[in-house]
Amino acid sequence: MSLITPPKHASWLNIAEIEINVMDIQCTDRRIGSKKLLIEETKAFVIIEIKI
């Protein structure tokens, strides 16, 4: 996985948008049929991100 470092003048919103995009590509790039599954997938992504 590669992280994209925003320019120094970027706001926290830019950083949040980048992180959400990375999660969307790596984790939720398909239709998720239930709220429970979405929560599980998101938690798994966050745990993986913290370990890296």
C-alpha positions, 0 to 999 in steps of 0.5 A: 500500500502506498500513502499519498502525502498531500501538499503542505498547504492542503487542509485536513479535509483534503487528507480526509478525502484521500483516506476515504478514497483509499478505503473505497478502493481497497475495502468497499469497492463493491456493493455492500448489502448490509450495515453490519457488513459495512461496519465489519469491513470498515473496522478491518480496514482501520485495523490494517491501516493502524498496523502499517 
